[in-house]
Amino acid sequence: MRKLGGFLRASLAPDRLARSLVYAGIAGVVWFFFVQPSAFGSSLSVAALVGAGLVQYSDGKPFIIPLYVYVLAAFVLLQLVGLLLGAGGQLGA
């Protein structure tokens, strides 16, 4: 049981987890954009990339990158404005 705990601790190390999410996001974008086109799959892949980039780790402590927070807030605001104006958007779908 100790070996399993050590394996999970090493596998879920913050820097390794963020790196794995970035690689998975890149592979997903390539797959869902070029090989098997899917808007939903591409969206999930980009979400994995942004999620990995949103929280970076320095000295074992997470910190939020302000640029990503501003971009995310702008996207949410644009979606809400589009929904209120009747233009649709992902929230209205």
C-alpha positions in Angstrom: 0.0 0.0 0.0 2.9 2.4 0.6 4.2 1.9 -2.9 0.8 2.9 -4.3 0.8 6.0 -2.1 4.3 7.0 -3.3 3.3 6.3 -6.9 0.2 8.5 -6.7 2.1 11.3 -4.9 4.7 11.3 -7.7 2.2 11.0 -10.5 0.0 13.9 -9.1 2.9 16.2 -8.4 1.7 19.7 -9.4 4.3 20.3 -12.1 3.9 16.9 -13.6 0.1 17.1 -13.6 0.2 20.6 -15.3 2.6 19.3 -17.9 0.5 16.2 -18.6 -2.6 18.4 -19.0 -0.8 20.6 -21.5 0.4 17.6 -23.5 -3.1 16.1 -23.5 -4.6 19.4 -24.6 -2.2 19.8 -27.5 -2.8 16.2 -28.6 -6.6 16.7 -28.3 -6.5 19.9 -30.4 -4.5 18.2 -33.1 -6.8 15.1 -33.1 -10.2 16.9 -32.9 -9.2 19.7 -35.4 -7.3 17.8 -38.1 -8.0 14.0 -37.8 -11.6 13.8 -36.5 -13.2 17.2 -36.5 -15.3 17.9 -33.5 -16.2 21.2 -32.0 -16.9 19.7 -28.6 -13.7 17.8 -28.5 -11.7 20.8 -29.6 -13.4 22.8 -26.8 -12.5 20.2 -24.2 -8.9 20.2 -25.4 -8.6 24.0 -25.2 -10.2 23.9 -21.8 -7.5 21.4 -20.7 -4.8 23.7 -22.0 -6.3 26.8 -20.3 -6.9 24.9 -17.1 -3.3 23.8 -17.0 -2.1 27.3 -17.7 -4.5 29.0 -15.3 -2.8 27.6 -12.2 0.9 27.4 -12.4 3.1 26.1 -9.6 6.1 27.9 -8.0 7.9 26.4 -5.0 5.0 23.9 -4.6 2.4 26.6 -4.2 -0.2 27.4 -6.8 -0.6 31.0 -8.1 -3.1 32.3 -10.6 -1.7 33.9 -13.7 -3.6 37.3 -14.0 -3.7 37.3 -17.8 -5.6 34.0 -18.0 -8.1 35.3 -15.4 -8.7 38.5 -17.4 -9.2 36.5 -20.7 -11.5 34.1 -19.0 -13.5 37.0 -17.5 -13.7 38.6 -20.9 -15.0 35.4 -22.5 -17.7 34.9 -19.8 -18.7 38.6 -20.1 -19.0 38.4 -23.8 -21.1 35.2 -23.6 -23.5 36.9 -21.1 -23.8 40.0 -23.2 -24.5 37.9 -26.3 -27.1 35.9 -24.3 -28.8 39.1 -23.1 -28.8 40.6 -26.6 -30.3 37.5 -28.1 -27.2 36.7 -30.2 -27.0 33.2 -28.7 -23.6 31.9 -27.8 -22.6 28.8 -25.9 -24.7 29.6 -22.8 -27.8 29.9 -25.0 -27.3 26.7 -26.8 
